[in-house]
Every structure is written in structure tokens, then in C-alpha cells.
């Protein structure tokens, strides 16, 4: 069992897909610095616990997975420091088994989660089906040689742009599922508000920004987060959302190669982040909004991940637009999101894509979503929630455009 834990931590490839039978998903609320330091030490030591939330600050919840052979040890540690864990899920494997993964490469829809090959085939088919509207583009290559594929939806010349990135963290499957559902709505919906934003904005979709990691979650370890480039003699991957070259390694990231928040050996050390930044730089001047989809926690946030409120040039506009987006998300299903800057709303996190987009290119509107849910399923959101999640997200994107227009944004570009 100890060997299995080591393999899960360092990400070595093994024949059988990792299982998580009787692994318990737990939550604690950090009440003091002593508790915080113990949790940080457990995370950094690759102690066998899988942290779904980085232990970052007093007063915040931390979600983590405890292997069955570690339950007694965990209870002892937490009792000593006064932490009171609650169980979110008693058997992680049962969540995975009931998640709703397509067992074969079936026709693409949003009633199941699909692997990279199936998603890429759907993207190719959509481009062929709508040749006058949809254009394929390739961001670049991953470490393992996969294409980072994208689709542009453009109904006419001179539209302002919106860039939508998802699944940069490999295990956050609902993000690419929602991204592709939204893309499909831009092509097929007859709703007037959706037709408006579809036909008067150029949309750039990168549904899977971390293809190597995403493929690995389907073939080897559902809980994998990072890229797949070797980072040490034992460990694989860096956290691509800590690897962008804006205030890199200035907080909320790790220099330990086996850590889930390992920032890489240097800024843009990962081929995936370097390629995404290079591609975005070619179109940035025409982009009005950059949207980054993550899961989970039901949060809507704006930069930066290293400094508190007051650090971006048009913060008042982000707050005005973001609060309306927050309200809109709740209208359809009552889903409650928190809203604010990254540091205040979740934690310090340097080297993220949206910090780089705002800090380097000053793209007017930059938002990151932490999608459903708040911990019952965490990263293993059942497939039956894909469409509801995507619907409320698209509702909020419509609102974002409408509110930003009131402030003078999303104007047609001069040819």
C-alpha cells in the first residue's frame, strides 16, 4: 500500500489505473497558525494525503483525501492540534465509478464525460460542419507531443474577441465539458441573447489547455492535476496555473517538485504554458475578455492572485460587471457563487494565466470561475450536472457582455 501511495504522489505510470477504494474525502477549517503549519507540512512531505485545497490561510476550509490505512494517523494528528474534520465522501472510488464517463468512444454529447480523442474528433467535426463560422487553430505541442487544439467561432470580420481557456488543471473535467457545450450553443441556439454574443464577438476556445494531464486522468489517475513533463528523478509535472511568467513564485506555489502546486523549474518551463502565452500574444490586442474555467468551489474572481483588492487598473469595472454576473448565475438554479479578487476570495496563487493576461497584456476584463460544486463531489462532479453548470455559466457570460457594453467595451474593431 505504501508503494501505491508513492506512485500516486509522484505520478509514475503503472499498468493498472489507480483506484481509490475507501479513500475518504475530508474537510477541516483552519483556526490558527499551528494547524496551518501542520497541514502545509503534510502537503509538502508527500505524506500520502491528497490535498484538494491548498492549506493557505487561517479561517479557510481545506479539503483533502485520506487513504484508508492513514485514517487512524489522521485522526491522531488532528486531535493533537484541535482540528475537527468532517467527511464529505466516505469512498472516493464510488464517486468516480458513478461520475458518468463514456465507456466507449460514443457520439459526443454532454450526458457523459469524454476523453481527449473523442473531444478532438468532435472539434474537427464541428469545424467541418460549420466551415464558414468555425476555424481550427493549434496553440502548440505538449511535452508528450500532443496538439493543444482550439476553435475560433466568428460570424463576421471586425468583431471584438473573447478567449476561453479550460482544463488547464487536468482533473477538472467539468470545465472542458462546459466549454464545449457553450461553444455548441453559440452555433445552434435560437435564443436572441445568445445569438447576439455569438454573432458579434469572435470566440476563441481552448477546451483542454493541458492535454497530457487530461489524458492521464482518463488512463491512469483520475486525481492528476499537473502537466506530465518529468520534474525530478521521481516526480512528474508542474502546476501549469502556477507557471506563467507574471510574478512567478511570489506566493501560493511550491518549489517542491512532487507538490501539486509545483511552479516549475522556471517561468514558462512547461511547453503548454509557453505555447498558450505565445499564441495569446498574437491576438491579445483584439481580445476584450479572457475567461478561465476551473473547478470547484463556486467562485467568480478577478486578478491578481498575489495582491489584494485595488491592484488592477479597472477594478471598479470588474466589480460592477462581476456582481451582475454573480447574480445571473444564481437565477436559473439558485447556484450561489462568491465574488471578489483572487487573494481575498480563495487564496494567494502566483503564476496563473489570468494574472499574466492582465499583468502583461492588460486585457480589459479577466475572470476566473471555480465551477460547481462546494465539496460534496468536488472534482468528481456527476455528468448529470454538466449541462446545468454550463447553462448558468453561459447566462453569466451573456450578462458580462451586456454589462461591459454599458461601460463602452465590446465595440466593433476597425478594419
Secondary structure, DSSP 8 states (H G I E B T S, - for coil): -HHHHHHHHHT---SS----TT-EEEEEE--SHHHHHHHHHHHHTT-S-EESS---STT-EEEEEE-GGGHHHHHHHHHHHT---EEEES-HHHHHHTS-B-SS-----SSSB--HHHHHHHHHHHHHHTTTTEEEEEEEE-TTS-EEEEEEE-SSTT-EEEEEEE-SSTT-HHHHHHHHHHHHHHHH---HHHHHHHHSEEEEEES-S-HHHHHHHHHT-TT--S--SB-SSS-B---GGG-SSSSTTSSS-B--TTSTTB--SSTT-SHHHHHHHHHHHHHGGGEEEEEEEEESS-EEEES-SSS-SS-STTHHHHHHHHHHHHHHHHHHH----EEEEHHHHT----S-HHHHHHHHH--SEEEEEEES-SSSSTT---GGGHHHHHHHHHHHHHHHHHHHHHTT-S-----
